[in-house]
């Protein structure tokens, strides 16, 4: 059975509070995250528009697929799997990309989703939460989300 500890932090994006969650592969019970931008969304946890979210993962040297045959078998099977049913089940509208740094033992997968709170359950069902410490965070492109926001904050023409 997977044991996981969760820490929650809030991020303010365009007046919308989005909760980010970190799930660790050791510790206590798993908690959910959510999005609060309308009364209806607070209840359902669903956004009307898909937003970008990242799953950052980190594992130890012993769980690394390079060093652990059981994890390697999982990775090979997961690479062959049709994830469409899981995407539909958890409100994922697109997988933007999956980035990995093998020798750093880290990865980042970027999704578009209308239900970011369900990414945690997606990671658990997919199995990546069983051998990685995970962090779920809202992400934006530099051009669309960072430069205009900091320009507005500091009164800089953009």
C-alpha positions, 0 to 999 in steps of 0.5 A: 500500500502506498503511503504518502505525505502531502503539503499544500500551498496556494498560488494566486493566478489572475485572481484565482486561487489554485492549490498546489500539492506535493506528494511524497512516496513516504509518510502518511495519508494522501489529501486532495487539491482543488481550484476555487474560481467560482462557487460551482467550481469550488464544489465540483473542483472543475474549471470551465477552461483547461489550464496547464499543470506540471507534475514534477517527480523525483526518485532515489537512486535505488528506485531509478529504472536504470538501477531497479528492474521492477521499476524498469519493467513498469516504465517500459509497460507505461510507455506502451500504454494507451493513457486515453482512458485515464486522461478522460477519467481524470479530466486531462485534455492534453499531454503537452510533453514529458521531460526527463533527466535520468542522472538527476532522477527527475522528470516533469510532465506538463498537462492541460486539464480542467480538473487539476485536483484529479492529477494526484489520483491520476498519478496514483492510478498510473503508478508514478506516485509509488516510486517518486516524490511528486509535486503538482504545480500550475505552469504558464508560458513565459510569454503568456504568463510571466512577462505580462504579469511582472510588467503589470505588477511593476507598471512596465509597458509590455 
